[in-house]
Amino acid sequence: MYPLECVPNLSEGRRPEVIARLAAAASSDAETRLLDVSSDPDHNRTVLTLAGTPEGLHRSLLALYETALAEIDLTRHDGVHPRVGAVDVTPFVPLGDTPMEVAVAAAERLGQAVAERFGLPVYLYERAARVPERRRLAVIRRGQLEGFPAKLADPAWAPDFGPARVHPTAGVTVIGARFFLIAFNAVLDTADPEIARTIARQVRESSGGLPAVRALGFFLARRGRAQVSMNLVDYRQTSILKALDRVRREAEALGARVVETELIGLVPEEAMLGVAREALQLPELSWGRVLERTLGAARQGFKPLAIEEKTDP
Amino acid sequence: MYPLECVPNLSEGRRPEVIARLAAAASSDAETRLLDVSSDPDHNRTVLTLAGTPEGLHRSLLALYETALAEIDLTRHDGVHPRVGAVDVTPFVPLGDTPMEVAVAAAERLGQAVAERFGLPVYLYERAARVPERRRLAVIRRGQLEGFPAKLADPAWAPDFGPARVHPTAGVTVIGARFFLIAFNAVLDTADPEIARTIARQVRESSGGLPAVRALGFFLARRGRAQVSMNLVDYRQTSILKALDRVRREAEALGARVVETELIGLVPEEAMLGVAREALQLPELSWGRVLERTLGAARQGFKPLAIEEKTDP
């Protein structure tokens, strides 16, 4: 098992050949694996999911920043998703038993190297934040790239690494460490972005909605549909299905309907099983109930299962 | 991967020490693995899930029949679930790429051995049936054990193996081969078995309901609740969630509600993922979206994923 996951978000979601070069750079080191590429042309954004060793990810990410700075001109970027950099945000996530400190150390090391090598202002966020106000990505990103020159005039917004001036084509970059996050979007049967924004406000924690849910409303011009875009930052507090059910209810109250959903990047298998558990009202559902899983365990050296009565005797 | 699964259904669901002896016998051969034990005291029935080689399963199942005949007296058995034998029904199921013929051959061989060794009348069903009317288990079991003496007076009901008379304590036994089946029960908030029976009639294929669904309604005295007990014989035709949603709607129309569900035995992982896919309106959901799965594939020799745009470019 690799110790770290890394999920760089890039401000390019339309040019397949550029996306391919970015993905290739991000997995150019032998100790890095590319697990997923999720691009959206309306967001004009690509999310890569990588796994690797701290060393391998460090080398691959430097290659990714180099490619992104050569390929992406943020002054010519348009897309519905807020962004402040060509490499907008790069979170490290501990996998398995890896302590959070390893992810924090990887973020700090990458931040320093990226600032030195490319002259990029670097902001450390979430668990890697050195300034409490920078824990929340939304706070750093408020006003987007266009708001940063004014922000940088305030010493409180001096970057954690690098110069206190926006890079001419790549903006700034936000690097950090956090727990696993599920990026999950609900597409509505309406083209009205106000409906999506209203639902997002009702669903997200910051305006009194569901715990550990962040949400924004967008209009997807290419699909002609509005979208509620969510980050579930702790699926044990609010599961994918609970978030979706709330979106469905709020949409219904506004005369709209969810037509489909999409995942950006990957989900932990426990979150997936949790969806089945909730949807089926089957609290006892575990991987022990899944044939292939149980067969796999049997092949590796079998221990008879405890005999459980399903009901009171 | 073992080539066969076998899912013996035993007419004992109340005495834990007897259930333990049955489970031990069923996995007594080194080439057999016990994957699951599901017992229900109201049904007074236990479902074992085994996997193994044809040889290993044959030896284990002979040990199981021997133990069941020593431990279970069907003349003293009561339970809500229909039954005709101490070992009521023993289906073999092909796993992986195993052809159905291997399961049919295992059923025939076991049927012959069980008849010779224990003097049990044996009926071959589903894909192992030699008489078309015996394909359906429900037809063989109609009238239950108590109806069998009269049935056996009719030459059309001569068993496939063994004597044309009911065993004094073990009844008859039904052995066969079939595809994977999902046994899934919905527990209602009512004690009225008529409501469960009405829902079962509306849901099952044989009375015009959902394809590949069999259903019965029961009253569970120990829980004081009615239950719709379903067999989904092809989850690709009717998924677990579709069957449950239909039960929920029919229950609602009768003023009742599903309070929880239960699985008997195991489900294929594809059926589990299908539940998440349907519940989330996420048609593109595949194992490639599951972190641990993707990491597992990466460890075993990684091939970069194809870059897919989630939407039209």
Interface residues (C-beta under 8 A of the other chain):
Chain A: M1 Y2 E5 R14 P16 I19 A20 A23 A24 S27 R33 L34 L35 D36 V37 S38 S39 D40 P41 D42 T49 A51 L95 F180 L220 R222 R223 I240 L241 L244 V258 V259 E260 T261 E262 L263 I264 L266 V267 P268 E269 M272 L273 V275 A276 E278 A279 L280 Q281 L282 P283 E284 L285 G288 R289 V290 L291 E292 R293 T294 L295 A298 R299 F302 P304 L305 I307 E308 E309 K310 T311 D312 P313
Chain B: M1 Y2 E5 R14 P16 I19 A20 A23 A24 S27 R33 L34 L35 D36 V37 S38 S39 D40 P41 D42 T49 A51 L95 F180 L220 R222 R223 I240 L241 L244 V258 V259 E260 T261 E262 L263 L266 V267 P268 E269 M272 L273 V275 A276 E278 A279 L280 Q281 L282 P283 E284 L285 G288 R289 V290 L291 E292 R293 T294 L295 A298 R299 F302 P304 L305 I307 E308 E309 K310 T311 D312 P313
